[in-house]
Amino acid sequence: MSLLAAPGPVAAAEPVFSPEGIAACAARVREHAQVVSDPPGRRLGLMMGTRPAERCVGTLPPLYPEWLGGRTFCEAHGVRFPYVAGEMANGIATTRMVVAMARAEMLGFFGAGGLAFDAVERAVAELAAQLGEATNWGVNLIHSPNEPELEHRVAALLTRHRVPCVSASAYLGLTPAVVLCSASGLTRAADGRIVRATRVFAKVSRPEVAEKFLSPAPAEMLRALVDRGELTQQEADLAAEVPVAEDVTVEADSGGHTDNRPLSALLPRMLMLRDEVVRRFGYARPVRIGAAGGLGTPGAVAAAFALGAEYVVTGSVNQVAVEAGISDDAKAMLSEADVADVTMAPAADMFEMGVRLQVLRRGTMFATRAGQLYDAYRDYPSLEALPPAVRAKIEEGVLRASIDDVWAETRRFWAARDPAEITRAERDPKHRMALVFRWYLGNSSRWAISGDSARRTDYQLWCGPAMGAFNRWTAGGFLAAPANRTVVQIALNLLEGAAVHTRAHQLRTYGVAVPAAAFAFTPRRFA
């Protein structure tokens, strides 16, 4: 994988002082940039290449996208670039996407959340077959409070197949499943280092949750896993010496599960917390902090690195990638979004808890309709208690089917997936109502994936403001064409643009009058 050199040419023999010349030189990030003054000493300009004998006031060395993040991240995961394509549930982050990222010397996660166990098992087998001994790929493990047994089965599957990386998302605390992924396969090398078979990435947005992942696994949880024969005593002893996750992704205002926190406030807080916890436990090697949420332009990526992120994770923007597992119709809707075209809606996987996630608002009524269902769930004890007018509004305006028919379909689904849910629903009318309403929330994502045009206004598309920023940045250029939007081209353009943005900022700190054009990067094809 190679990146093209920045466009030119700009004469290297003579310094430039014009805004156009400075912008062109700033884009040549892979060359030495010499900051020079004019003869009267009143203006600063640029000269590329060899340091001049006179009037040179500073030198900037070459800058590569590979160097923007933490080198320990690239070394730990065997990648060239500090960039991750994050998981998108229901298989929207496909195996094809993960393979493309791995072969481009980056890292990608398969979106296992929301999928049946068999589908996850097939994906793991496919990825292992295609990527062999590669260590730069992974699978999502999502917190499933309504299906803890499924969560644990998936965790056991990932450890059994030695999936190299696991992204733990939507966790409010540690569970035996995520601790199993962290501790399984731990060994001590001849030089005393603790070696991980599986590396956990923890996606967090709250300090109290981050602290649990930054700390060693709780002794009682490790003891229970040993007692059940899922961990050896040696693995449990080693797990007490290392954090649950050595890669903690700080998730700001993202699509899907989010607390809508600004990265500029959240990331510095998490970096301070990391330093505090590392001092407390005296870890032998560093814990890496990454950034996610709102990263849809080169400037946003550059800002994340400038704040101290050692790697970045993109999500929303990858849904328009060629490899993304959603319909062309859904991709077209996402491509029309602007930064304000998002809203919060009830989450299917944590519906009863009142948890909300960020979705596309433009072109779909999903958020409004899902909100009507949650209001009814909150206000009434059962489906039978719904007033006739409310029931009719739900059946006609949201479900487009009778509640009885939806329950019959829901019952068949859970009979195959987890019969205990049916037993509980027949005993608890409130739970039965939740399952019926979750039928709509679950199917709304599947309709978007399959491109069911009859349910277009019900599409549930997880989306943050980054999607709108990405659309404005790419408008009219190379990445505006759907066929050009591969996950790798998106990544390379964001990274290259972030390097250009970073170089422009460096020049500004030297006192150079850097024009706005120097901070703009136009997407193009990379080899």
C-alpha positions as CSV (number, residue, x, y, z in Angstrom):
1,M,0.0,0.0,0.0
2,S,1.5,3.3,-1.1
3,L,0.4,6.9,-0.9
4,L,0.8,9.3,-3.7
5,A,3.0,12.3,-3.2
6,A,1.3,15.6,-2.6
7,P,0.5,17.5,-5.8
8,G,2.8,20.0,-7.2
9,P,5.1,21.0,-8.7
10,V,6.3,23.9,-6.8
11,A,9.8,25.3,-7.5
12,A,12.2,24.1,-4.8
13,A,15.0,26.5,-5.7
14,E,13.3,29.7,-4.7
15,P,11.2,30.6,-1.6
16,V,7.6,31.5,-2.0
17,F,5.7,34.2,0.0
18,S,2.3,34.3,-1.8
19,P,-0.7,32.6,-0.3
20,E,-1.0,30.3,-3.3
21,G,2.7,29.3,-3.1
22,I,2.5,28.7,0.7
23,A,-0.6,26.6,0.3
24,A,1.0,24.5,-2.4
25,C,4.2,24.0,-0.4
26,A,2.2,23.1,2.7
27,A,0.6,20.2,0.8
28,R,4.0,18.6,0.2
29,V,4.1,16.9,3.6
30,R,6.8,14.3,2.7
31,E,9.5,16.9,2.0
32,H,11.5,19.1,4.3
33,A,9.9,22.6,4.6
34,Q,12.2,25.5,5.2
35,V,10.7,28.6,6.9
36,V,12.5,31.6,5.4
37,S,12.3,35.3,5.7
38,D,12.4,37.9,2.9
39,P,15.4,40.2,2.7
40,P,13.8,43.0,4.7
41,G,12.9,40.4,7.4
42,R,9.2,41.4,7.4
43,R,7.6,38.3,5.9
44,L,8.0,34.6,6.3
45,G,7.7,32.2,3.4
46,L,8.5,28.6,2.5
47,M,11.2,26.9,0.6
48,M,11.1,23.1,-0.1
49,G,14.2,20.9,0.1
50,T,17.7,21.7,1.3
51,R,18.1,24.2,4.0
52,P,19.3,27.6,2.5
53,A,22.4,29.2,3.7
54,E,20.7,32.5,4.6
55,R,17.5,33.8,6.1
56,C,16.3,30.3,7.3
57,V,14.4,30.7,10.6
58,G,13.2,27.1,11.0
59,T,12.9,23.6,9.4
60,L,10.0,21.1,9.4
61,P,11.0,17.5,8.7
62,P,8.9,15.3,6.4
63,L,5.5,14.2,7.8
64,Y,3.8,11.0,7.0
65,P,0.2,9.9,7.8
66,E,1.7,6.8,9.5
67,W,3.4,9.1,12.1
68,L,0.2,10.9,13.2
69,G,-0.7,8.5,16.0
70,G,1.2,6.4,18.6
71,R,3.9,4.2,17.2
72,T,3.2,1.6,20.0
73,F,-0.3,1.1,18.5
74,C,1.1,0.2,15.1
75,E,3.7,-2.0,16.6
76,A,1.2,-3.8,18.9
77,H,-1.2,-4.6,16.1
78,G,1.1,-5.1,13.2
79,V,-0.3,-2.2,11.2
80,R,1.2,0.7,9.2
81,F,-1.5,3.3,9.9
82,P,-3.0,4.2,13.3
83,Y,-6.5,3.9,11.9
84,V,-9.4,1.5,12.6
85,A,-12.7,0.9,10.8
86,G,-15.1,0.3,13.6
87,E,-17.8,-2.3,13.9
88,M,-21.2,-1.5,12.7
89,A,-23.8,-3.9,14.0
90,N,-25.9,-6.4,12.1
91,G,-23.0,-7.1,9.8
92,I,-23.0,-3.6,8.2
93,A,-19.2,-3.8,8.9
94,T,-18.8,-6.8,6.7
95,T,-16.1,-9.5,6.5
96,R,-15.2,-7.9,3.1
97,M,-14.6,-4.6,4.8
98,V,-12.4,-6.2,7.5
99,V,-10.3,-8.1,4.9
100,A,-9.8,-4.9,2.9
101,M,-8.6,-3.0,5.9
102,A,-6.3,-5.8,7.0
103,R,-4.7,-6.0,3.6
104,A,-4.2,-2.2,3.5
105,E,-2.2,-2.5,6.7
106,M,-4.9,-1.0,8.9
107,L,-7.4,-2.6,11.3
108,G,-11.1,-3.4,10.9
109,F,-13.8,-5.0,13.1
110,F,-16.7,-7.1,11.9
111,G,-20.1,-5.9,13.1
112,A,-21.3,-8.9,15.1
113,G,-23.8,-7.0,17.3
114,G,-27.4,-8.0,16.7
115,L,-26.5,-11.1,14.7
116,A,-27.5,-14.6,15.5
117,F,-24.7,-16.9,16.8
118,D,-24.5,-18.9,13.6
119,A,-24.0,-15.8,11.5
120,V,-21.1,-14.7,13.8
121,E,-19.6,-18.2,13.7
122,R,-19.6,-18.2,9.9
123,A,-18.0,-14.7,9.8
124,V,-15.2,-15.7,12.1
125,A,-14.5,-18.8,10.0
126,E,-14.4,-16.8,6.8
127,L,-12.1,-14.1,8.3
128,A,-9.7,-16.7,9.7
129,A,-9.6,-18.5,6.4
130,Q,-8.9,-15.3,4.4
131,L,-6.5,-13.6,6.8
132,G,-4.6,-16.6,8.2
133,E,-2.0,-15.6,10.8
134,A,-2.6,-11.8,10.4
135,T,-3.1,-10.0,13.7
136,N,-4.7,-6.8,12.4
137,W,-8.4,-7.8,12.4
138,G,-11.2,-8.4,14.9
139,V,-14.8,-8.9,15.7
140,N,-17.2,-7.0,17.8
141,L,-18.5,-8.2,21.2
142,I,-21.5,-6.1,22.2
143,H,-23.0,-5.9,25.6
144,S,-26.3,-7.7,25.5
145,P,-28.2,-7.2,28.8
146,N,-31.3,-8.9,27.4
147,E,-29.3,-11.9,26.0
148,P,-26.3,-12.5,28.4
149,E,-26.1,-16.1,27.3
150,L,-25.6,-15.1,23.7
151,E,-23.0,-12.5,24.7
152,H,-21.1,-15.2,26.5
153,R,-21.4,-17.7,23.7
154,V,-20.0,-15.2,21.2
155,A,-17.1,-14.4,23.6
156,A,-16.3,-18.1,23.9
157,L,-16.4,-18.4,20.2
158,L,-13.9,-15.6,19.7
159,T,-11.5,-17.0,22.3
160,R,-11.8,-20.5,20.9
161,H,-10.9,-19.3,17.5
162,R,-8.2,-17.0,18.8
163,V,-9.7,-13.9,17.1
164,P,-6.8,-11.5,17.5
165,C,-8.8,-8.4,18.4
166,V,-12.2,-7.9,20.1
167,S,-14.0,-4.6,20.2
168,A,-16.2,-4.4,23.3
169,S,-18.9,-1.9,22.8
170,A,-22.0,-0.5,24.7
171,Y,-20.8,-1.8,28.0
172,L,-21.9,-0.1,31.2
173,G,-19.7,-2.4,33.3
174,L,-17.6,-5.6,33.0
175,T,-19.3,-8.9,32.3
176,P,-17.9,-12.4,32.5
177,A,-17.9,-12.5,28.7
178,V,-15.6,-9.5,28.1
179,V,-13.3,-10.7,31.0
180,L,-13.1,-14.1,29.3
181,C,-11.9,-12.4,26.1
182,S,-9.3,-10.4,27.9
183,A,-7.9,-13.2,30.0
184,S,-8.1,-16.2,27.8
185,G,-4.8,-17.3,26.4
186,L,-2.6,-15.1,28.6
187,T,0.9,-16.4,28.9
188,R,4.3,-15.2,30.2
189,A,7.2,-15.0,27.8
190,A,10.7,-16.0,28.6
191,D,11.6,-12.3,29.2
192,G,8.8,-11.9,31.7
193,R,6.4,-10.1,29.5
194,I,2.7,-11.0,29.6
195,V,1.6,-12.0,26.1
196,R,-2.1,-11.7,25.0
197,A,-3.8,-14.1,22.7
198,T,-6.7,-11.7,22.3
199,R,-6.4,-7.9,22.5
200,V,-9.5,-6.2,23.8
201,F,-10.5,-2.7,22.5
202,A,-12.9,-1.0,24.9
203,K,-15.2,1.6,23.4
204,V,-16.2,3.9,26.2
205,S,-17.8,7.4,26.7
206,R,-17.9,7.5,30.5
207,P,-14.9,7.7,32.9
208,E,-16.4,5.3,35.4
209,V,-16.8,2.7,32.7
210,A,-13.3,3.4,31.3
211,E,-11.7,2.9,34.7
212,K,-13.1,-0.6,34.8
213,F,-11.5,-1.5,31.5
214,L,-8.2,0.2,32.4
215,S,-8.0,-1.8,35.7
216,P,-7.3,-5.5,36.1
217,A,-10.3,-7.8,35.9
218,P,-12.1,-8.2,39.3
219,A,-10.8,-11.2,41.3
220,E,-14.3,-12.6,41.9
221,M,-15.1,-12.6,38.2
222,L,-11.8,-14.4,37.3
223,R,-12.4,-16.9,40.1
224,A,-15.9,-17.7,38.8
225,L,-14.5,-18.3,35.3
226,V,-11.8,-20.6,36.7
227,D,-14.4,-22.5,38.7
228,R,-16.4,-23.1,35.5
229,G,-13.3,-24.3,33.7
230,E,-13.3,-21.4,31.2
231,L,-10.0,-20.0,32.4
232,T,-6.9,-21.7,33.9
233,Q,-5.6,-20.5,37.2
234,Q,-2.5,-19.3,35.4
235,E,-4.6,-17.2,33.1
236,A,-6.4,-15.7,36.0
237,D,-3.2,-14.9,37.9
238,L,-1.8,-13.1,34.8
239,A,-5.0,-11.2,34.3
240,A,-4.6,-9.7,37.7
241,E,-1.4,-8.0,36.5
242,V,-2.8,-6.3,33.3
243,P,-5.7,-4.1,32.3
244,V,-8.8,-5.6,30.8
245,A,-8.1,-3.5,27.7
246,E,-4.8,-2.1,26.5
247,D,-6.6,-0.1,23.8
248,V,-9.4,2.2,25.0
249,T,-11.4,4.0,22.4
250,V,-13.0,7.2,23.6
251,E,-16.3,7.5,21.8
252,A,-17.6,11.0,21.5
253,D,-20.6,12.2,19.5
254,S,-21.0,9.1,17.3
255,G,-23.7,7.2,15.5
256,G,-25.5,4.5,17.4
257,H,-24.8,4.2,21.1
258,T,-23.5,7.5,22.3
259,D,-23.6,10.0,25.1
260,N,-23.1,12.8,22.6
261,R,-20.1,14.2,24.4
262,P,-17.7,16.5,22.5
263,L,-14.3,14.9,21.9
264,S,-12.4,18.0,22.9
265,A,-13.7,17.6,26.5
266,L,-13.9,13.8,26.7
267,L,-10.5,12.8,25.3
268,P,-8.4,14.9,27.7
269,R,-10.4,13.6,30.6
270,M,-9.8,10.0,29.6
271,L,-6.1,10.6,29.0
272,M,-5.8,11.9,32.6
273,L,-7.7,9.0,33.9
274,R,-5.4,6.6,31.9
275,D,-2.3,8.1,33.4
276,E,-3.8,7.9,36.9
277,V,-4.8,4.3,36.6
278,V,-1.4,3.3,35.0
279,R,0.4,4.9,38.0
280,R,-1.9,3.1,40.5
281,F,-1.3,-0.3,39.1
282,G,2.3,0.2,37.8
283,Y,1.7,-1.5,34.4
284,A,4.9,-2.6,32.6
285,R,3.7,-1.3,29.2
286,P,1.6,1.6,28.0
287,V,-2.2,1.6,27.7
288,R,-3.3,3.2,24.4
289,I,-6.1,5.7,24.1
290,G,-7.9,6.2,20.7
291,A,-10.6,8.5,19.5
292,A,-14.0,7.8,17.8
293,G,-17.1,9.9,17.1
294,G,-17.4,12.9,14.8
295,L,-14.4,11.9,12.6
296,G,-15.6,12.6,9.1
297,T,-13.1,15.1,7.8
298,P,-9.3,15.4,7.7
299,G,-9.5,18.3,10.1
300,A,-11.4,16.3,12.7
301,V,-8.9,13.4,12.4
302,A,-6.0,15.8,12.7
303,A,-7.7,17.3,15.8
304,A,-8.1,13.9,17.4
305,F,-4.4,13.2,17.0
306,A,-3.5,16.7,18.2
307,L,-5.5,16.0,21.4
308,G,-3.4,13.0,22.1
309,A,-5.2,10.1,20.5
310,E,-2.9,7.3,19.5
311,Y,-5.3,5.9,16.9
312,V,-8.6,6.9,15.4
313,V,-11.8,4.9,14.8
314,T,-14.3,5.8,12.1
315,G,-17.8,4.5,11.9
316,S,-20.7,6.5,10.4
317,V,-18.8,7.4,7.2
318,N,-18.0,3.8,6.4
319,Q,-21.6,3.0,5.9
320,V,-21.4,4.6,2.5
321,A,-18.4,2.5,1.6
322,V,-18.7,0.0,-1.3
323,E,-18.1,-2.9,1.2
324,A,-20.7,-1.8,3.7
325,G,-23.6,-4.2,4.3
326,I,-26.5,-1.9,3.7
327,S,-28.6,-1.2,0.6
328,D,-27.7,1.3,-2.1
329,D,-31.0,3.1,-1.2
330,A,-29.8,3.5,2.4
331,K,-26.4,4.7,1.3
332,A,-28.1,7.3,-0.9
333,M,-30.0,8.6,2.1
334,L,-26.9,8.8,4.2
335,S,-25.1,10.6,1.3
336,E,-27.7,13.4,1.5
337,A,-27.3,14.1,5.2
338,D,-25.9,17.2,6.8
339,V,-24.5,17.7,10.3
340,A,-27.9,18.5,11.8
341,D,-29.8,15.7,10.1
342,V,-29.4,13.3,13.1
343,T,-31.5,12.7,16.2
344,M,-31.8,10.3,19.2
345,A,-34.1,7.3,19.2
346,P,-34.8,4.3,21.5
347,A,-32.3,1.4,21.1
348,A,-33.6,-2.0,20.3
349,D,-31.0,-3.9,22.4
350,M,-31.6,-1.8,25.5
351,F,-35.2,-0.7,24.9
352,E,-36.5,-1.5,28.4
353,M,-33.6,0.5,30.0
354,G,-34.6,3.6,28.1
355,V,-31.2,3.8,26.3
356,R,-31.2,5.9,23.2
357,L,-28.9,5.9,20.2
358,Q,-28.1,8.4,17.4
359,V,-29.7,7.8,14.0
360,L,-30.4,9.6,10.7
361,R,-33.4,11.9,10.8
362,R,-33.5,13.1,7.2
363,G,-35.7,11.1,5.0
364,T,-36.9,8.6,7.7
365,M,-39.6,8.7,10.4
366,F,-37.9,6.0,12.4
367,A,-37.0,8.1,15.4
368,T,-40.5,9.6,15.8
369,R,-42.2,6.2,15.4
370,A,-39.8,4.4,17.7
371,G,-40.4,7.2,20.3
372,Q,-44.1,6.6,20.1
373,L,-43.5,2.9,21.0
374,Y,-41.3,3.8,23.9
375,D,-43.8,6.3,25.2
376,A,-46.5,3.6,25.1
377,Y,-44.2,1.1,26.9
378,R,-43.5,3.6,29.6
379,D,-47.1,4.7,30.1
380,Y,-49.0,1.4,30.1
381,P,-48.5,-2.0,31.9
382,S,-49.4,-4.2,29.0
383,L,-50.6,-4.4,25.4
384,E,-54.1,-5.1,26.6
385,A,-54.0,-1.9,28.6
386,L,-53.4,0.3,25.5
387,P,-56.3,2.6,24.8
388,P,-58.0,1.8,21.5
389,A,-56.8,5.1,19.9
390,V,-53.2,4.5,21.0
391,R,-53.3,0.9,19.8
392,A,-54.8,1.9,16.4
393,K,-52.1,4.6,16.0
394,I,-49.4,2.1,16.7
395,E,-50.8,-0.6,14.5
396,E,-51.6,1.7,11.5
397,G,-48.9,4.3,11.8
398,V,-45.9,2.4,13.1
399,L,-46.1,-1.4,12.8
400,R,-48.4,-1.5,9.7
401,A,-49.7,-4.8,11.1
402,S,-51.9,-5.9,14.0
403,I,-50.2,-6.3,17.4
404,D,-51.5,-9.9,17.4
405,D,-49.8,-10.7,14.1
406,V,-46.5,-9.0,15.2
407,W,-46.6,-11.1,18.4
408,A,-47.1,-14.3,16.5
409,E,-44.0,-13.4,14.3
410,T,-42.1,-12.4,17.4
411,R,-42.9,-15.6,19.1
412,R,-41.6,-17.7,16.2
413,F,-38.4,-15.6,16.2
414,W,-37.7,-16.2,19.9
415,A,-38.7,-19.8,19.8
416,A,-35.7,-20.4,17.5
417,R,-33.3,-17.9,19.2
418,D,-34.1,-18.2,22.9
419,P,-37.3,-19.9,24.1
420,A,-36.8,-18.5,27.6
421,E,-37.9,-15.1,26.3
422,I,-41.3,-16.6,25.4
423,T,-41.7,-18.1,28.8
424,R,-40.9,-14.8,30.4
425,A,-43.2,-12.8,28.1
426,E,-46.1,-15.1,28.9
427,R,-45.5,-14.6,32.6
428,D,-44.8,-10.8,32.3
429,P,-47.2,-8.7,30.1
430,K,-44.8,-5.7,30.2
431,H,-42.0,-7.8,28.8
432,R,-44.3,-9.1,26.1
433,M,-45.1,-5.5,25.1
434,A,-41.3,-4.8,25.0
435,L,-40.7,-7.7,22.6
436,V,-43.5,-6.6,20.3
437,F,-42.2,-3.1,20.1
438,R,-38.7,-4.3,19.7
439,W,-39.9,-6.2,16.6
440,Y,-40.2,-2.8,14.9
441,L,-36.9,-1.5,16.1
442,G,-35.0,-4.7,15.0
443,N,-36.7,-4.9,11.6
444,S,-36.2,-1.2,10.9
445,S,-32.4,-1.8,10.7
446,R,-33.0,-4.9,8.5
447,W,-35.2,-3.0,6.1
448,A,-32.4,-0.5,5.6
449,I,-29.9,-3.4,5.0
450,S,-32.1,-5.1,2.5
451,G,-33.4,-2.0,0.9
452,D,-37.1,-2.6,1.4
453,S,-38.4,0.5,-0.4
454,A,-41.9,-0.1,1.0
455,R,-40.5,0.6,4.5
456,R,-38.1,3.4,3.4
457,T,-39.6,5.9,5.9
458,D,-38.9,3.3,8.7
459,Y,-35.2,2.8,7.9
460,Q,-33.1,2.9,11.1
461,L,-29.6,4.2,10.1
462,W,-27.1,4.7,12.9
463,C,-25.5,8.0,12.0
464,G,-23.6,10.8,13.8
465,P,-22.8,14.4,12.6
466,A,-19.6,13.1,11.0
467,M,-21.7,11.8,8.1
468,G,-22.8,15.3,7.2
469,A,-19.3,16.7,7.5
470,F,-18.0,13.9,5.3
471,N,-20.6,14.6,2.6
472,R,-19.8,18.3,2.5
473,W,-16.0,17.6,2.3
474,T,-16.4,15.1,-0.5
475,A,-19.0,16.9,-2.5
476,G,-18.0,17.2,-6.2
477,G,-14.8,15.3,-5.8
478,F,-13.3,11.9,-6.2
479,L,-15.1,10.5,-3.1
480,A,-18.5,11.8,-4.2
481,A,-18.9,8.9,-6.6
482,P,-20.3,5.9,-4.8
483,A,-18.0,3.5,-6.7
484,N,-15.0,5.3,-5.4
485,R,-16.0,5.1,-1.8
486,T,-14.1,2.0,-0.7
487,V,-13.3,1.7,3.0
488,V,-9.6,1.9,2.2
489,Q,-9.9,5.0,-0.1
490,I,-11.9,6.8,2.6
491,A,-9.3,5.9,5.2
492,L,-6.3,7.0,3.1
493,N,-7.9,10.3,2.2
494,L,-8.8,11.1,5.8
495,L,-5.2,10.2,6.9
496,E,-3.5,12.1,4.1
497,G,-5.7,15.1,4.6
498,A,-5.0,15.0,8.3
499,A,-1.3,15.1,7.6
500,V,-1.8,18.1,5.3
501,H,-3.9,19.8,8.0
502,T,-1.3,19.1,10.6
503,R,1.5,20.5,8.5
504,A,-0.5,23.7,7.9
505,H,-0.9,24.1,11.6
506,Q,2.8,23.5,12.3
507,L,3.6,26.2,9.8
508,R,1.2,28.6,11.5
509,T,2.9,28.0,14.8
510,Y,6.2,29.2,13.2
511,G,4.5,32.5,12.4
512,V,3.9,31.8,8.7
513,A,0.8,33.5,7.3
514,V,-0.9,30.3,6.3
515,P,-3.9,30.8,4.1
516,A,-7.2,28.9,4.6
517,A,-6.5,27.0,1.4
518,A,-3.6,25.2,3.1
519,F,-6.0,23.5,5.5
520,A,-8.2,22.2,2.7
521,F,-7.5,18.8,1.2
522,T,-9.3,17.6,-1.9
523,P,-9.9,13.8,-2.0
524,R,-8.2,11.8,-4.7
525,R,-7.3,8.3,-5.6
526,F,-4.5,6.6,-3.8
527,A,-2.6,3.6,-5.1
